[in-house]
Amino acid sequence: MSIVSMSDILAEAKSKGIAVGCFNCLDFSMARGIIRAAEDENTPVILCHAEVHFKYVPLESAIPILLEEASRAKIPVALLLDHGKDYNSIVKALHLGINSIMFDGSELGYEDNINQTKEIVKIAHALDATVEGELGRVVRPADAGADGSDDASLTGDSSLYTDPDQAADFVKKTGVDALACAFGTVHGVYRNEPKLDFPRLKDIADKTGVPIVMHGGSGLSKEDIHEAIKNGVVKINYYTNLALYVGNEIKKRVKETEEPFYHNIMVWAQEAVYEDTRKAIGLFKGSS
């Protein structure tokens, strides 16, 4: 296959009643592990690089790896800039070959979010790229391992959740191709059992008519994931559990190996990425 539009991938997922996985990808080992898992599951996949991860791997270094691996994949792959906030980074990502932008205007005022998202949509669509907007705020606690700075007390604060009527207005005015919404998930490790507002989620999906995205896909139960899919989610962002699983697997292998070389660690990382990604993809296919 080849690199394809995220909109096409999401439309197919929606028609099948499943969700497609969007996996943060920092290097070659992650790219290969994720794509191998998607190939063995015979399902499309979205590879993304997040702005918060630029301090680990610069955009200019990450995108060529994603492009090369995606171009050789046997399944459809879309490439996305995740939680893009900086205008220059967004434009640079598009020119480097990213074909989807997740613009995060969740911390802006409503009208500012509309205006800035609308501008990103105009630029991206001119380059045949799709745009995922965000309305409401998915909390990123400082102690949750997701490069966040939010106070943990904000977790479960329904005042930060997406308003369904406002979401419909937002989609109409911005022209986004997909919408990330807040209904009780968080970025990073869950310190308490999440309580997700599924009626709100369904209302958002029904009123907007666009594919709905769930951020904070790590650490949720199988039941919560399947219920989210039933209520409109067609794209699930997943990173925290994957990063923890890979880190723990490498830790275990290093302890078991008398002389662990760096190239060994790269292979172990790819194997662990493959294992956890394949499990996640299986969950995202829903209960059907």
Backbone as CSV, one residue per row, in Angstrom:
resi,resn,N_x,N_y,N_z,CA_x,CA_y,CA_z,C_x,C_y,C_z
1,MET,0.847,-1.191,0.000,0.000,0.000,0.000,0.893,1.255,0.000
2,SER,0.300,2.356,0.307,1.055,3.604,0.330,0.486,4.523,1.407
3,ILE,1.049,5.711,1.490,0.543,6.690,2.437,-0.793,7.216,1.917
4,VAL,-1.798,7.189,2.760,-3.141,7.570,2.332,-3.706,8.655,3.257
5,SER,-4.823,9.210,2.858,-5.481,10.246,3.635,-6.039,9.685,4.937
6,MET,-5.856,10.430,6.027,-6.446,10.010,7.291,-7.968,9.987,7.185
7,SER,-8.533,10.898,6.421,-9.986,10.930,6.253,-10.497,9.631,5.653
8,ASP,-9.763,9.084,4.692,-10.168,7.810,4.077,-10.108,6.677,5.090
9,ILE,-9.058,6.668,5.898,-8.915,5.629,6.917,-10.050,5.724,7.936
10,LEU,-10.366,6.935,8.369,-11.410,7.107,9.372,-12.791,6.793,8.819
11,ALA,-13.014,7.126,7.560,-14.309,6.821,6.946,-14.536,5.316,6.884
12,GLU,-13.490,4.576,6.531,-13.609,3.113,6.485,-13.843,2.539,7.876
13,ALA,-13.115,3.064,8.866,-13.285,2.588,10.237,-14.710,2.846,10.719
14,LYS,-15.226,4.017,10.410,-16.586,4.368,10.822,-17.609,3.438,10.196
15,SER,-17.404,3.093,8.934,-18.341,2.207,8.246,-18.325,0.795,8.823
16,LYS,-17.191,0.397,9.410,-17.049,-0.945,9.974,-17.373,-0.984,11.471
17,GLY,-17.602,0.174,12.074,-17.883,0.218,13.506,-16.681,-0.109,14.364
18,ILE,-15.478,0.294,13.915,-14.261,0.052,14.672,-13.523,1.382,14.848
19,ALA,-12.421,1.354,15.570,-11.562,2.528,15.687,-10.181,2.180,15.164
20,VAL,-9.536,3.140,14.552,-8.170,2.939,14.072,-7.211,3.519,15.113
21,GLY,-6.093,2.858,15.305,-5.114,3.315,16.276,-4.195,4.378,15.706
22,CYS,-3.944,5.400,16.511,-2.965,6.430,16.175,-1.865,6.336,17.216
23,PHE,-0.676,5.958,16.784,0.411,5.648,17.710,1.539,6.656,17.593
24,ASN,1.897,7.266,18.722,3.054,8.156,18.731,4.307,7.360,18.425
25,CYS,5.104,7.909,17.549,6.248,7.162,17.023,7.480,8.058,17.051
26,LEU,8.482,7.654,17.849,9.654,8.507,18.042,10.868,8.100,17.216
27,ASP,10.915,6.838,16.761,12.125,6.415,16.066,11.851,5.211,15.169
28,PHE,12.918,4.675,14.569,12.790,3.560,13.637,12.202,2.325,14.295
29,SER,12.676,1.987,15.485,12.189,0.776,16.154,10.686,0.847,16.388
30,MET,10.200,2.027,16.784,8.768,2.175,16.996,8.008,2.094,15.680
31,ALA,8.528,2.750,14.656,7.851,2.731,13.351,7.724,1.308,12.819
32,ARG,8.812,0.557,12.880,8.770,-0.810,12.356,7.866,-1.696,13.194
33,GLY,7.948,-1.584,14.510,7.110,-2.413,15.369,5.633,-2.144,15.157
34,ILE,5.266,-0.869,15.056,3.862,-0.497,14.859,3.354,-0.981,13.509
35,ILE,4.122,-0.746,12.467,3.671,-1.145,11.129,3.575,-2.662,11.011
36,ARG,4.532,-3.386,11.570,4.456,-4.854,11.534,3.195,-5.348,12.215
37,ALA,2.864,-4.747,13.351,1.657,-5.160,14.071,0.418,-4.886,13.239
38,ALA,0.361,-3.717,12.600,-0.792,-3.371,11.765,-0.883,-4.290,10.553
39,GLU,0.255,-4.642,9.993,0.255,-5.566,8.851,-0.274,-6.931,9.260
40,ASP,0.172,-7.427,10.409,-0.282,-8.750,10.858,-1.751,-8.730,11.267
41,GLU,-2.256,-7.578,11.682,-3.678,-7.436,12.001,-4.495,-7.027,10.772
42,ASN,-3.793,-6.777,9.669,-4.430,-6.380,8.406,-5.371,-5.189,8.603
43,THR,-4.833,-4.154,9.217,-5.641,-2.969,9.494,-4.838,-1.709,9.217
44,PRO,-5.490,-0.639,8.769,-4.772,0.630,8.586,-4.262,1.150,9.918
45,VAL,-3.329,2.076,9.838,-2.759,2.640,11.063,-2.366,4.082,10.813
46,ILE,-2.320,4.853,11.889,-1.865,6.241,11.814,-0.614,6.382,12.675
47,LEU,0.460,6.843,12.069,1.692,7.121,12.805,1.746,8.608,13.076
48,CYS,2.072,8.978,14.302,2.120,10.408,14.606,3.379,10.756,15.392
49,HIS,3.741,12.018,15.278,4.836,12.558,16.086,4.286,13.793,16.783
50,ALA,4.432,13.848,18.102,3.815,14.906,18.896,4.776,16.065,19.140
51,GLU,4.215,17.247,19.173,5.027,18.432,19.420,5.739,18.356,20.771
52,VAL,5.105,17.725,21.768,5.749,17.613,23.085,6.952,16.679,23.054
53,HIS,7.089,15.894,21.978,8.215,14.976,21.861,9.365,15.539,21.015
54,PHE,9.227,16.768,20.521,10.300,17.357,19.725,11.599,17.446,20.514
55,LYS,11.496,17.566,21.848,12.708,17.676,22.665,13.481,16.356,22.690
56,TYR,12.811,15.256,22.368,13.476,13.955,22.290,13.963,13.673,20.865
57,VAL,13.087,13.936,19.898,13.414,13.703,18.489,12.884,14.879,17.668
58,PRO,13.761,15.672,17.056,13.299,16.821,16.278,12.398,16.400,15.118
59,LEU,11.493,17.283,14.770,10.572,17.032,13.670,11.314,16.655,12.390
60,GLU,12.390,17.381,12.110,13.140,17.157,10.868,13.780,15.778,10.820
61,SER,14.038,15.173,11.971,14.627,13.832,12.022,13.554,12.744,11.991
62,ALA,12.432,12.997,12.649,11.392,11.977,12.773,10.616,11.759,11.489
63,ILE,10.245,12.831,10.804,9.353,12.707,9.648,9.950,11.854,8.526
64,PRO,11.219,12.014,8.155,11.766,11.154,7.100,11.683,9.661,7.440
65,ILE,11.857,9.315,8.715,11.728,7.909,9.125,10.304,7.435,8.932
66,LEU,9.337,8.236,9.362,7.934,7.856,9.217,7.553,7.726,7.746
67,LEU,8.008,8.656,6.932,7.699,8.608,5.496,8.258,7.354,4.841
68,GLU,9.508,7.036,5.147,10.145,5.862,4.544,9.451,4.575,4.951
69,GLU,9.182,4.408,6.244,8.564,3.170,6.707,7.118,3.060,6.236
70,ALA,6.394,4.165,6.234,5.000,4.140,5.778,4.912,3.813,4.291
71,SER,5.855,4.309,3.509,5.816,4.086,2.058,6.043,2.617,1.702
72,ARG,6.670,1.864,2.613,6.939,0.443,2.353,5.946,-0.483,3.041
73,ALA,4.971,0.075,3.720,4.005,-0.731,4.471,3.048,-1.462,3.528
74,LYS,2.543,-2.586,4.001,1.596,-3.385,3.219,0.148,-3.032,3.531
75,ILE,-0.039,-2.069,4.406,-1.370,-1.622,4.792,-1.420,-0.084,4.652
76,PRO,-2.616,0.505,4.587,-2.706,1.964,4.476,-2.174,2.642,5.735
77,VAL,-1.396,3.703,5.532,-0.815,4.455,6.649,-1.035,5.942,6.423
78,ALA,-1.476,6.625,7.455,-1.534,8.087,7.441,-0.517,8.614,8.434
79,LEU,-0.013,9.810,8.181,0.999,10.426,9.041,0.451,11.716,9.620
80,LEU,0.593,11.875,10.933,-0.043,12.996,11.613,0.907,13.715,12.554
81,LEU,0.814,15.036,12.581,1.475,15.823,13.610,0.505,15.899,14.773
82,ASP,0.895,15.386,15.927,-0.011,15.279,17.066,0.140,16.480,18.000
83,HIS,-0.988,17.040,18.413,-1.027,18.177,19.338,-0.132,19.316,18.860
84,GLY,-0.276,19.636,17.575,0.439,20.783,17.045,-0.162,22.082,17.552
85,LYS,0.669,22.940,18.079,0.224,24.250,18.568,0.981,25.389,17.897
86,ASP,2.239,25.133,17.567,3.097,26.157,16.984,2.885,26.232,15.473
87,TYR,2.523,27.409,14.985,2.209,27.597,13.566,3.377,27.185,12.675
88,ASN,4.582,27.602,13.025,5.747,27.289,12.193,6.008,25.786,12.123
89,SER,5.814,25.092,13.251,6.003,23.637,13.256,4.968,22.945,12.386
90,ILE,3.748,23.439,12.420,2.677,22.852,11.608,2.993,23.002,10.124
91,VAL,3.379,24.188,9.720,3.707,24.427,8.315,4.912,23.590,7.893
92,LYS,5.907,23.522,8.766,7.104,22.729,8.464,6.753,21.253,8.307
93,ALA,5.900,20.744,9.193,5.490,19.338,9.114,4.789,19.045,7.795
94,LEU,3.930,19.943,7.365,3.216,19.760,6.092,4.200,19.719,4.918
95,HIS,5.166,20.610,4.940,6.137,20.646,3.843,7.101,19.463,3.887
96,LEU,7.282,18.866,5.058,8.133,17.679,5.158,7.406,16.412,4.707
97,GLY,6.090,16.478,4.570,5.348,15.323,4.049,4.255,14.776,4.941
98,ILE,4.058,15.360,6.122,2.942,14.964,6.978,1.632,15.248,6.244
99,ASN,0.684,14.306,6.273,-0.562,14.557,5.541,-1.781,14.724,6.446
100,SER,-1.548,14.879,7.761,-2.632,15.169,8.698,-2.083,16.026,9.841
101,ILE,-2.880,16.964,10.272,-2.499,17.839,11.378,-3.538,17.727,12.474
102,MET,-3.098,17.461,13.706,-3.982,17.574,14.855,-3.632,18.915,15.491
103,PHE,-4.500,19.919,15.246,-4.256,21.232,15.832,-4.920,21.305,17.189
104,ASP,-4.123,21.583,18.203,-4.610,21.623,19.577,-4.810,23.070,20.013
105,GLY,-6.064,23.516,19.893,-6.412,24.848,20.367,-7.243,24.780,21.627
106,SER,-7.113,23.667,22.352,-7.984,23.410,23.507,-7.788,24.382,24.664
107,GLU,-6.626,25.035,24.725,-6.386,25.973,25.815,-6.689,27.416,25.414
108,LEU,-7.185,27.587,24.176,-7.564,28.916,23.710,-9.013,29.197,24.070
109,GLY,-9.396,30.459,24.024,-10.793,30.796,24.140,-11.544,30.253,22.934
110,TYR,-12.845,30.120,23.065,-13.635,29.473,22.010,-13.460,30.152,20.648
111,GLU,-13.604,31.462,20.587,-13.494,32.151,19.307,-12.073,32.076,18.746
112,ASP,-11.075,32.174,19.621,-9.686,32.037,19.163,-9.432,30.639,18.616
113,ASN,-9.983,29.642,19.280,-9.833,28.263,18.810,-10.453,28.121,17.426
114,ILE,-11.634,28.669,17.240,-12.287,28.622,15.928,-11.423,29.296,14.873
115,ASN,-10.986,30.487,15.151,-10.240,31.259,14.147,-8.915,30.610,13.782
116,GLN,-8.182,30.125,14.789,-6.884,29.513,14.491,-7.045,28.157,13.826
117,THR,-8.030,27.385,14.282,-8.275,26.082,13.646,-8.693,26.267,12.198
118,LYS,-9.551,27.235,11.953,-10.020,27.523,10.594,-8.848,27.871,9.674
119,GLU,-7.896,28.612,10.187,-6.719,28.988,9.394,-5.863,27.765,9.075
120,ILE,-5.684,26.886,10.058,-4.916,25.657,9.823,-5.623,24.777,8.807
121,VAL,-6.938,24.694,8.897,-7.718,23.905,7.926,-7.495,24.445,6.513
122,LYS,-7.532,25.760,6.363,-7.335,26.382,5.053,-5.977,26.012,4.463
123,ILE,-4.943,26.096,5.280,-3.589,25.779,4.809,-3.456,24.291,4.491
124,ALA,-3.915,23.438,5.417,-3.768,21.992,5.245,-4.552,21.484,4.041
125,HIS,-5.785,21.924,3.908,-6.600,21.463,2.780,-6.009,21.880,1.437
126,ALA,-5.348,23.022,1.404,-4.691,23.464,0.166,-3.554,22.527,-0.222
127,LEU,-3.034,21.799,0.768,-1.945,20.848,0.534,-2.440,19.404,0.592
128,ASP,-3.761,19.210,0.457,-4.386,17.879,0.479,-4.132,17.135,1.787
129,ALA,-4.051,17.868,2.868,-3.886,17.260,4.185,-5.175,17.456,4.988
130,THR,-5.412,16.571,5.924,-6.613,16.637,6.751,-6.285,17.248,8.115
131,VAL,-7.332,17.709,8.788,-7.137,18.372,10.077,-8.083,17.804,11.128
132,GLU,-7.510,17.497,12.275,-8.256,17.121,13.467,-8.188,18.307,14.427
133,GLY,-9.359,18.809,14.819,-9.395,19.890,15.791,-9.649,19.332,17.174
134,GLU,-9.557,20.187,18.183,-9.862,19.760,19.548,-10.708,20.821,20.233
135,LEU,-11.763,20.360,20.865,-12.638,21.229,21.637,-12.894,20.561,22.980
136,GLY,-12.858,21.351,24.055,-12.825,20.756,25.386,-11.369,20.518,25.725
137,ARG,-11.110,20.051,26.909,-9.714,19.899,27.319,-9.475,18.553,27.982
138,VAL,-8.636,17.752,27.350,-8.217,16.473,27.927,-7.036,16.773,28.838
139,VAL,-7.215,16.546,30.121,-6.210,16.919,31.122,-4.921,16.120,30.942
140,ARG,-3.802,16.801,31.182,-2.476,16.180,31.094,-1.772,16.395,32.436
141,PRO,-2.056,15.536,33.450,-1.504,15.744,34.791,0.024,15.715,34.820
142,ALA,0.592,16.532,35.679,2.051,16.619,35.777,2.682,15.325,36.251
143,ASP,1.940,14.510,37.020,2.505,13.280,37.574,2.153,12.035,36.760
144,ALA,1.651,12.242,35.521,1.149,11.098,34.753,2.086,10.628,33.651
145,GLY,3.287,11.216,33.578,4.273,10.740,32.624,4.015,11.111,31.182
146,ALA,3.208,12.145,30.935,2.885,12.517,29.556,3.332,13.941,29.241
147,ASP,4.422,14.359,29.859,4.975,15.695,29.618,3.958,16.785,29.886
148,GLY,3.136,16.574,30.910,2.092,17.539,31.223,2.424,18.412,32.411
149,SER,1.571,19.408,32.622,1.779,20.327,33.746,0.478,20.610,34.496
150,ASP,-0.602,19.900,34.153,-1.887,20.142,34.813,-1.901,19.574,36.228
151,ASP,-2.653,20.217,37.104,-2.868,19.707,38.443,-3.766,18.474,38.358
152,ALA,-3.420,17.439,39.095,-4.184,16.185,39.052,-5.636,16.379,39.480
153,SER,-5.912,17.444,40.231,-7.277,17.685,40.696,-8.226,18.023,39.554
154,LEU,-7.681,18.369,38.387,-8.530,18.688,37.234,-9.114,17.437,36.584
155,THR,-8.536,16.288,36.909,-9.044,15.029,36.360,-10.498,14.832,36.776
156,GLY,-11.342,14.578,35.800,-12.757,14.366,36.096,-13.563,15.640,36.232
157,ASP,-12.952,16.792,35.963,-13.658,18.065,36.029,-14.519,18.218,34.775
158,SER,-15.821,18.023,34.913,-16.708,18.018,33.753,-16.846,19.389,33.095
159,SER,-16.420,20.445,33.798,-16.474,21.774,33.180,-15.490,21.893,32.013
160,LEU,-14.528,20.966,31.958,-13.554,20.958,30.869,-14.000,20.083,29.702
161,TYR,-15.101,19.364,29.875,-15.568,18.448,28.840,-16.149,19.221,27.652
162,THR,-16.214,18.563,26.523,-16.738,19.163,25.303,-18.250,19.305,25.373
163,ASP,-18.725,20.490,25.017,-20.164,20.729,24.951,-20.668,20.310,23.562
164,PRO,-21.645,19.404,23.476,-22.111,18.883,22.175,-22.609,19.960,21.212
165,ASP,-23.394,20.913,21.699,-23.905,21.964,20.818,-22.780,22.865,20.331
166,GLN,-21.857,23.167,21.217,-20.709,23.978,20.827,-19.840,23.220,19.822
167,ALA,-19.737,21.909,20.013,-18.956,21.087,19.089,-19.528,21.152,17.674
168,ALA,-20.855,21.092,17.560,-21.496,21.172,16.249,-21.191,22.513,15.584
169,ASP,-21.250,23.577,16.368,-20.943,24.912,15.864,-19.478,25.003,15.447
170,PHE,-18.595,24.431,16.260,-17.154,24.455,16.001,-16.823,23.750,14.678
171,VAL,-17.390,22.578,14.483,-17.132,21.810,13.258,-17.636,22.567,12.032
172,LYS,-18.816,23.142,12.139,-19.401,23.888,11.021,-18.548,25.086,10.643
173,LYS,-18.043,25.810,11.639,-17.304,27.042,11.368,-15.852,26.805,10.964
174,THR,-15.271,25.693,11.393,-13.852,25.451,11.092,-13.630,24.541,9.884
175,GLY,-14.554,23.625,9.634,-14.379,22.671,8.538,-13.408,21.548,8.843
176,VAL,-13.200,21.253,10.130,-12.282,20.165,10.487,-12.807,18.828,9.978
177,ASP,-11.875,17.912,9.723,-12.226,16.586,9.216,-12.502,15.592,10.331
178,ALA,-12.040,15.887,11.536,-12.247,15.023,12.701,-12.171,15.903,13.937
179,LEU,-12.741,15.407,15.034,-12.767,16.213,16.254,-12.346,15.404,17.461
180,ALA,-11.313,15.885,18.148,-10.922,15.319,19.438,-11.759,15.989,20.512
181,CYS,-12.348,15.185,21.391,-13.219,15.765,22.413,-12.851,15.235,23.796
182,ALA,-13.319,15.951,24.802,-13.057,15.601,26.195,-14.336,15.067,26.822
183,PHE,-14.249,13.859,27.369,-15.420,13.277,28.038,-15.006,12.396,29.215
184,GLY,-13.801,12.666,29.752,-13.357,11.963,30.949,-12.032,11.251,30.853
185,THR,-11.425,11.182,29.666,-10.109,10.556,29.545,-9.030,11.563,29.932
186,VAL,-7.822,11.072,30.186,-6.680,11.944,30.477,-5.463,11.452,29.712
187,HIS,-4.527,12.347,29.506,-3.237,11.963,28.933,-2.370,11.365,30.027
188,GLY,-1.672,10.272,29.704,-0.750,9.685,30.668,-1.368,8.556,31.469
189,VAL,-0.726,8.240,32.588,-1.150,7.137,33.449,-2.380,7.552,34.252
190,TYR,-3.381,6.674,34.304,-4.562,6.940,35.124,-4.245,6.615,36.585
191,ARG,-4.361,7.618,37.447,-4.111,7.421,38.872,-5.376,6.955,39.591
192,ASN,-6.532,7.211,38.980,-7.816,6.769,39.513,-8.630,6.164,38.382
193,GLU,-9.589,5.358,38.719,-10.423,4.736,37.694,-11.216,5.813,36.949
194,PRO,-11.072,5.877,35.627,-11.784,6.912,34.869,-13.286,6.663,34.829
195,LYS,-14.040,7.742,34.811,-15.492,7.671,34.673,-15.847,8.466,33.424
196,LEU,-16.141,7.750,32.366,-16.348,8.372,31.061,-17.819,8.709,30.827
197,ASP,-18.052,9.870,30.231,-19.402,10.364,29.971,-19.826,9.931,28.570
198,PHE,-20.317,8.700,28.452,-20.679,8.162,27.143,-21.893,8.843,26.520
199,PRO,-22.934,9.209,27.284,-24.042,9.944,26.671,-23.576,11.255,26.015
200,ARG,-22.653,11.953,26.675,-22.092,13.175,26.094,-21.363,12.848,24.787
201,LEU,-20.572,11.781,24.822,-19.822,11.371,23.638,-20.756,11.093,22.460
202,LYS,-21.805,10.342,22.700,-22.764,10.017,21.627,-23.420,11.284,21.083
203,ASP,-23.760,12.198,21.964,-24.381,13.452,21.552,-23.434,14.255,20.661
204,ILE,-22.152,14.274,21.031,-21.154,14.981,20.216,-21.060,14.353,18.826
205,ALA,-20.979,13.031,18.788,-20.870,12.332,17.507,-22.096,12.581,16.630
206,ASP,-23.273,12.511,17.234,-24.513,12.695,16.471,-24.642,14.122,15.945
207,LYS,-24.267,15.107,16.751,-24.469,16.498,16.369,-23.400,17.041,15.428
208,THR,-22.206,16.486,15.476,-21.136,16.981,14.596,-21.096,16.253,13.258
209,GLY,-21.352,14.943,13.275,-21.321,14.156,12.045,-19.931,13.854,11.527
210,VAL,-18.890,14.217,12.285,-17.514,13.928,11.851,-16.929,12.819,12.721
211,PRO,-15.859,12.181,12.256,-15.201,11.165,13.089,-14.729,11.757,14.411
212,ILE,-14.998,11.045,15.490,-14.624,11.512,16.826,-13.351,10.799,17.282
213,VAL,-12.463,11.566,17.901,-11.159,11.062,18.328,-11.091,11.036,19.848
214,MET,-10.563,9.944,20.379,-10.347,9.823,21.813,-8.856,9.865,22.107
215,HIS,-8.434,10.899,22.821,-7.064,10.967,23.324,-7.067,10.415,24.743
216,GLY,-5.931,9.877,25.173,-5.879,9.244,26.484,-6.368,7.820,26.427
217,GLY,-5.967,7.096,25.366,-6.444,5.726,25.171,-5.730,4.678,26.002
218,SER,-4.635,5.054,26.651,-3.910,4.091,27.474,-4.596,3.903,28.822
219,GLY,-4.598,2.654,29.300,-5.072,2.396,30.649,-6.566,2.232,30.802
220,LEU,-7.321,2.347,29.722,-8.760,2.137,29.792,-9.072,0.647,29.719
221,SER,-10.186,0.254,30.308,-10.605,-1.145,30.241,-11.100,-1.482,28.843
222,LYS,-11.118,-2.762,28.543,-11.667,-3.222,27.265,-13.101,-2.743,27.106
223,GLU,-13.851,-2.797,28.198,-15.257,-2.398,28.150,-15.407,-0.910,27.820
224,ASP,-14.568,-0.078,28.425,-14.629,1.359,28.150,-14.260,1.661,26.703
225,ILE,-13.247,0.987,26.210,-12.829,1.203,24.823,-13.947,0.817,23.861
226,HIS,-14.551,-0.338,24.087,-15.624,-0.788,23.195,-16.847,0.114,23.299
227,GLU,-17.132,0.596,24.493,-18.279,1.502,24.665,-18.020,2.835,23.971
228,ALA,-16.784,3.304,24.033,-16.431,4.544,23.342,-16.615,4.397,21.833
229,ILE,-16.207,3.260,21.306,-16.368,3.004,19.872,-17.844,2.953,19.501
230,LYS,-18.641,2.295,20.306,-20.080,2.209,20.045,-20.739,3.588,20.034
231,ASN,-20.153,4.524,20.775,-20.742,5.850,20.897,-20.070,6.907,20.029
232,GLY,-19.307,6.471,19.040,-18.832,7.405,18.028,-17.346,7.553,17.826
233,VAL,-16.523,6.987,18.690,-15.072,7.120,18.527,-14.581,6.251,17.379
234,VAL,-13.823,6.840,16.463,-13.276,6.076,15.336,-11.752,6.183,15.249
235,LYS,-11.152,6.981,16.127,-9.682,7.098,16.169,-9.282,7.167,17.637
236,ILE,-8.320,6.336,18.019,-7.853,6.302,19.401,-6.353,6.569,19.439
237,ASN,-5.961,7.611,20.159,-4.543,7.904,20.324,-3.986,7.102,21.497
238,TYR,-2.820,6.512,21.270,-2.275,5.549,22.231,-0.765,5.693,22.297
239,TYR,-0.262,5.994,23.493,1.192,6.080,23.646,1.688,5.648,25.021
240,THR,1.064,6.129,26.095,1.604,5.937,27.436,1.835,4.465,27.767
241,ASN,0.812,3.628,27.592,0.974,2.204,27.902,2.059,1.567,27.049
242,LEU,2.116,1.983,25.795,3.127,1.443,24.890,4.524,1.792,25.389
243,ALA,4.736,3.054,25.731,6.057,3.483,26.191,6.457,2.788,27.481
244,LEU,5.504,2.598,28.394,5.791,1.906,29.649,6.099,0.429,29.411
245,TYR,5.306,-0.190,28.556,5.502,-1.613,28.276,6.890,-1.855,27.659
246,VAL,7.237,-1.032,26.693,8.543,-1.188,26.042,9.677,-0.954,27.036
247,GLY,9.549,0.088,27.857,10.580,0.368,28.847,10.782,-0.773,29.828
248,ASN,9.681,-1.357,30.280,9.777,-2.473,31.234,10.336,-3.730,30.584
249,GLU,9.996,-3.969,29.338,10.544,-5.131,28.633,12.051,-5.003,28.435
250,ILE,12.502,-3.810,28.089,13.938,-3.586,27.929,14.650,-3.761,29.270
251,LYS,14.061,-3.239,30.321,14.628,-3.378,31.665,14.802,-4.850,32.018
252,LYS,13.785,-5.651,31.735,13.843,-7.082,32.033,14.917,-7.768,31.203
253,ARG,14.979,-7.443,29.917,15.964,-8.088,29.038,17.391,-7.717,29.431
254,VAL,17.603,-6.467,29.815,18.944,-6.022,30.223,19.410,-6.798,31.446
255,LYS,18.509,-7.010,32.398,18.854,-7.763,33.602,19.198,-9.210,33.291
256,GLU,18.594,-9.739,32.244,18.801,-11.141,31.877,20.026,-11.366,30.995
257,THR,20.613,-10.280,30.490,21.698,-10.380,29.513,23.020,-9.901,30.121
258,GLU,24.040,-10.726,30.015,25.320,-10.402,30.633,25.966,-9.177,29.998
259,GLU,25.927,-9.094,28.668,26.520,-7.963,27.969,25.523,-7.402,26.948
260,PRO,24.588,-6.590,27.396,23.603,-6.033,26.462,24.205,-4.912,25.611
261,PHE,24.226,-5.127,24.297,24.702,-4.110,23.380,23.525,-3.215,22.966
262,TYR,23.842,-2.021,22.502,22.782,-1.091,22.114,21.920,-1.661,20.996
263,HIS,22.554,-2.369,20.044,21.747,-2.920,18.944,20.790,-3.997,19.450
264,ASN,21.163,-4.689,20.534,20.228,-5.631,21.157,18.993,-4.890,21.663
265,ILE,19.242,-3.762,22.303,18.143,-2.975,22.866,17.198,-2.496,21.769
266,MET,17.753,-2.109,20.625,16.908,-1.685,19.508,15.980,-2.811,19.056
267,VAL,16.526,-4.013,18.967,15.716,-5.176,18.557,14.660,-5.483,19.609
268,TRP,15.042,-5.462,20.880,14.072,-5.723,21.952,12.956,-4.684,21.932
269,ALA,13.333,-3.447,21.683,12.337,-2.376,21.644,11.331,-2.619,20.523
270,GLN,11.837,-2.979,19.356,10.932,-3.225,18.226,9.986,-4.386,18.516
271,GLU,10.508,-5.437,19.130,9.670,-6.592,19.469,8.590,-6.210,20.469
272,ALA,8.964,-5.414,21.470,7.996,-5.012,22.492,6.944,-4.069,21.913
273,VAL,7.370,-3.149,21.044,6.422,-2.252,20.379,5.417,-3.064,19.581
274,TYR,5.915,-4.051,18.866,5.043,-4.926,18.061,4.010,-5.622,18.943
275,GLU,4.451,-6.191,20.049,3.543,-6.954,20.919,2.435,-6.080,21.489
276,ASP,2.798,-4.916,22.036,1.787,-4.083,22.679,0.875,-3.417,21.651
277,THR,1.441,-3.029,20.516,0.622,-2.415,19.464,-0.398,-3.405,18.922
278,ARG,0.021,-4.639,18.742,-0.923,-5.630,18.206,-2.080,-5.862,19.182
279,LYS,-1.780,-5.891,20.482,-2.848,-6.035,21.483,-3.810,-4.854,21.412
280,ALA,-3.253,-3.657,21.299,-4.086,-2.455,21.250,-4.969,-2.451,20.013
281,ILE,-4.405,-2.790,18.874,-5.187,-2.820,17.641,-6.340,-3.808,17.758
282,GLY,-6.082,-4.948,18.391,-7.140,-5.928,18.601,-8.273,-5.346,19.424
283,LEU,-7.932,-4.591,20.464,-8.952,-3.945,21.294,-9.739,-2.895,20.502
284,PHE,-9.040,-2.170,19.641,-9.681,-1.084,18.913,-10.634,-1.594,17.827
285,LYS,-10.554,-2.856,17.513,-11.493,-3.412,16.542,-12.875,-3.604,17.149
286,GLY,-12.995,-3.335,18.454,-14.294,-3.388,19.114,-14.727,-4.783,19.410
287,SER,-15.987,-4.900,19.770,-16.528,-6.203,20.181,-17.109,-6.995,19.037
288,SER,-17.069,-6.423,17.814,-17.636,-7.137,16.667,-16.689,-8.216,16.190
